[in-house]
Structures are given as C-alpha cells and as structure tokens.
Amino acid sequence: MTFKKGLLASGLIFGSMATVILTNSYSPAHAETRFRSNKSNDEPSSWYLTVGSGLITANEADSTWKETGFTDISTSFDYDTAFTGIVGIGYDFGSIRTEATYGYASMTTNSLSFAADGTKVSAPLATTMQNHSFNVGSFFDVTTSNKVSPYVGARLGVVSSTLDALSVTVDGTSVSTNEDSVSAFTYELLGGLSYQASDKTDLFVEAGWLGIANREFDLGSSNTIDMDGTGVFTTKIGFRYRM
C-alpha cells in the first residue's frame, strides 16, 4: 500500500465513521447495555485508559542522500522487526469510541544500500530511529451477543523521528553523520478483537498498517537524507480499563 493510497483509505474510514455518528446519534441506553455504565458511583464510566504493546515490521525505506556539489545517491534502509507501544485515554459512546494516544517505536537498521551510476552496494549498518507520535483515533465496535467484539478504526497524528548519528564504510570510504530529528504526518488503519474480561476491563488484539509521510534529515556537512513515505505492519495486544 503506497502512502497516498493509505491516506485516501484513512480519509474514507473517517468519513464513514462520521456518517455513522450523524445517522446514529448517541444513545445512553446503548452505551449502558454494552458497557454496563450508568450514573452509579460504583460502576464504570465511559472514559477509559488504553495500553498496548507489540511489534512493527517495516518495509525497506527508500531515500535519497544529497550532498551539496555532488550527485544524489539513492539509498535504502533495511529495518529489523521492532518494538512498539501506546498509552492513551478514550471515551466510549456505545458503538463508537474515540481516543487520544501517545505512541513509541524504536527501529534499528541491519543494512544500508547505496545505488549510483547503476551500481548498488550494501553495507552492514546498525543505527536506530526513535519515533514518538501523538494521535487521535476513532473506532467502530461491532455489537455481539457474547464477550468478544470485532472493531475497525483509524488514527491520525504527528510523529517526531530521530535518526541517530551513523558511521559506515563503503568500498574503503568512511561516512559519518550527525543525529537529527524531524516531524511528519502519520496515520494508522486498524482491525482487531476485544474481549470483555470484566465490567471494567477489556483485553484486545489488533493488527494494522501504519504510514509515515516523507521526512528530510539534516546529516551535517551539507548532507541530507530525503526519506520517502514509509509503511509498517503493526500487531499489538493490550487492555482498556474503564475509569
């Protein structure tokens, strides 16, 4: 899935959810049935805490290495499977949930490839990219007659990515760079299953596609890396605790 196609799909999902919200106005009775929440002080409210963690598998990240006065070099970063985690708060309207979340992912490369004048050279490389994201999301839960409920949703937000300083030797030539941080638009399309473990706690497992827009890192000494839009597969498990 390209970044543009993923962005379009994200827009369609949010548009569909907006239609559901407008055509099916919030029903307190519905919310009470699904979450057993009412105005009693000893029963859970519609506000909840969400925590999740899992793995991300990244596509090879294509980019262009630019240096003032020299020919641009096509590069690509090959990432290992990495850890990801989220924490946030949400509000449940019944079949529709909204969330505000903070996400973290640390991605480490295992190789870096250069291509210039038709020649491609790969070199072992271990450098880390730290990603901190802030997102808002909307989810549609399918009401069922048991404790398991499927859901679909999407998140939109901003990610701050920090590319660590790196040093690599290619064909006897050593290249060193500075650390740099940039911000970019990000989105995530999700599907999952919730299990109502208790009146206050849901367990969930989900999978999705996360896209990050183009980023440009300043490496120092008139060097930059223009990184194309990147997509990663995500899988997470976690819980929601109704407050």
C-alpha positions in Angstrom: 0.0 0.0 0.0 1.5 3.3 -1.0 1.4 6.3 1.3 -1.1 8.2 -0.9 -3.4 5.2 -1.2 -3.2 4.6 2.5 -4.0 8.3 3.2 -7.1 8.0 0.9 -8.2 4.9 2.7 -7.8 6.6 6.0 -9.9 9.5 4.8 -12.6 7.1 3.7 -12.7 5.3 7.1 -13.0 8.6 9.0 -15.7 9.8 6.6 -17.6 6.5 7.1 -17.4 6.9 10.8 -18.6 10.4 10.7 -21.7 9.2 8.7 -22.4 6.6 11.4 -22.2 9.1 14.2 -24.5 11.5 12.4 -27.1 9.0 11.4 -27.0 7.0 14.7 -26.9 9.6 17.4 -25.5 8.7 20.8 -27.9 6.6 22.8 -27.2 6.4 26.6 -29.2 3.2 26.8 -27.0 1.6 24.1 -23.8 2.7 26.0 -25.2 1.3 29.2 -26.1 -2.0 27.6 -22.6 -2.5 26.1 -20.5 -1.3 29.0 -22.9 -1.6 31.9 -22.2 2.1 32.8 -24.7 4.4 34.3 -24.6 7.2 36.9 -24.0 4.9 39.8 -20.7 5.8 41.6 -19.6 2.1 41.8 -20.0 1.3 38.1 -17.5 2.2 35.3 -17.9 5.3 33.2 -17.5 5.8 29.5 -13.9 7.1 30.0 -11.1 4.6 29.8 -7.4 4.1 29.8 -5.8 2.1 27.0 -2.3 0.5 27.0 -0.8 -1.7 24.3 2.5 -3.1 23.0 3.6 -5.2 20.1 5.8 -5.4 17.1 6.3 -3.5 13.9 7.7 -4.9 10.6 8.9 -2.1 8.3 9.2 -2.1 4.5 12.6 -1.2 3.2 12.7 2.7 3.4 13.9 4.2 0.2 15.6 7.6 0.3 18.0 9.9 -1.5 21.3 11.0 0.0 22.1 14.5 -1.1 25.4 16.5 -0.7 25.9 20.0 -2.0 28.1 19.9 -5.1 27.8 16.1 -5.6 25.5 13.8 -7.5 22.5 12.5 -5.5 22.8 8.9 -4.3 19.8 6.6 -4.0 19.8 4.8 -0.6 17.6 2.4 1.2 17.4 1.4 4.9 16.5 -2.2 5.8 15.0 -2.4 9.3 14.7 -5.2 11.8 11.4 -6.1 13.4 11.0 -3.7 16.3 9.0 -2.9 19.5 6.1 -0.5 19.6 3.8 0.6 22.4 0.9 3.0 23.0 -0.8 4.6 26.0 -3.8 6.9 26.0 -7.3 7.8 27.1 -10.5 7.3 25.3 -14.3 7.9 25.5 -16.9 5.3 24.6 -20.2 6.4 23.0 -21.5 2.9 22.6 -20.6 1.5 19.1 -18.2 4.4 18.5 -15.0 5.1 20.5 -12.6 8.0 20.3 -9.0 8.0 21.6 -6.0 10.3 22.1 -2.8 8.3 22.4 1.0 8.6 22.6 3.0 6.0 20.7 6.6 4.9 20.7 8.6 2.8 18.4 12.4 2.1 18.1 13.6 0.8 14.8 17.1 -0.5 14.1 18.6 -1.0 10.7 20.6 -4.1 9.8 21.9 -2.8 6.4 22.1 0.3 4.2 22.2 0.2 0.4 23.7 2.8 -1.9 23.0 3.0 -5.7 24.8 5.4 -8.0 25.6 5.1 -11.7 23.8 1.8 -11.9 25.8 0.2 -9.2 24.3 -0.9 -5.9 26.4 -1.5 -2.8 25.1 -2.8 0.6 26.9 -2.4 3.9 26.1 -3.8 7.3 24.8 -0.9 9.5 23.2 -0.7 12.9 21.6 2.7 13.5 18.4 3.5 15.4 15.4 5.6 14.6 13.3 6.7 17.6 9.7 7.6 16.8 7.4 9.4 19.2 3.8 10.0 18.0 0.7 11.8 19.2 -2.5 10.7 17.6 -6.3 10.9 17.7 -8.4 8.0 16.6 -11.9 6.8 16.1 -13.2 3.2 16.2 -16.3 1.3 15.4 -17.2 -1.7 17.6 -19.4 -4.5 16.3 -22.1 -5.3 18.9 -22.3 -9.1 19.5 -24.2 -11.4 21.9 -21.0 -12.6 23.6 -18.0 -11.0 25.2 -15.9 -10.9 22.0 -16.4 -7.8 19.8 -14.6 -7.1 16.5 -13.7 -3.5 15.7 -12.1 -1.4 13.0 -10.6 2.1 13.2 -8.0 4.6 12.2 -5.6 7.0 13.9 -4.2 10.3 12.5 -1.4 12.3 14.1 2.2 13.7 14.1 5.3 11.7 14.6 8.7 13.0 15.7 11.5 10.8 14.3 15.1 11.0 15.5 17.8 9.4 13.3 20.8 8.5 15.3 24.3 9.6 14.1 25.8 6.9 11.9 29.2 5.8 10.7 29.6 3.4 7.8 32.5 2.4 5.5 31.6 1.6 1.8 34.4 0.4 -0.5 37.0 1.8 1.8 35.3 5.2 2.2 34.1 6.2 5.7 30.9 8.2 6.1 29.8 9.8 9.3 26.7 11.8 10.0 25.0 13.9 12.8 21.8 13.0 14.7 18.7 14.8 13.5 15.0 15.0 14.5 12.1 15.8 12.2 8.3 15.8 12.4 5.9 14.3 9.9 2.2 13.3 9.4 1.3 9.7 10.3 -1.8 7.5 10.0 -2.8 4.0 11.0 -5.6 1.7 9.8 -6.6 -1.0 12.3 -8.7 -4.0 12.8 -9.0 -6.1 16.0 -10.9 -8.1 18.6 -11.9 -7.0 22.1 -12.7 -9.4 24.9 -14.7 -8.1 27.9 -12.7 -9.6 30.8 -14.7 -7.8 33.5 -17.1 -4.9 33.9 -14.1 -2.5 33.8 -11.5 -4.3 31.7 -11.3 -5.2 28.0 -8.4 -7.1 26.5 -7.6 -6.6 22.9 -5.5 -7.8 20.0 -5.2 -5.8 16.8 -3.2 -5.5 13.6 -2.9 -2.7 11.1 -0.9 -0.6 8.6 1.0 2.5 9.8 2.2 5.1 7.3 4.6 8.0 7.8 4.9 10.9 5.3 8.2 11.9 3.7 10.9 13.2 6.0 14.1 15.1 5.4 17.0 14.6 7.8 19.9 17.1 8.1 23.1 15.0 8.5 25.5 17.9 8.8 28.3 19.0 6.4 25.8 19.9 3.7 24.4 16.3 3.7 20.7 15.4 3.8 18.6 12.3 3.5 15.2 12.6 1.9 13.3 9.6 3.1 10.2 8.6 1.1 6.9 7.8 2.8 7.3 4.7 4.9 4.8 2.0 5.7 5.0 -0.6 8.5 2.8 -3.5 9.6 1.8 -3.4 13.3 0.5 -6.0 15.7 -0.4 -5.2 19.3 -2.0 -6.7 22.4 -3.2 -4.7 25.3 -6.1 -3.7 27.6 -8.6 -0.9 28.2 -9.6 0.0 31.8 -12.8 1.9 32.2 -12.5 4.5 35.0 
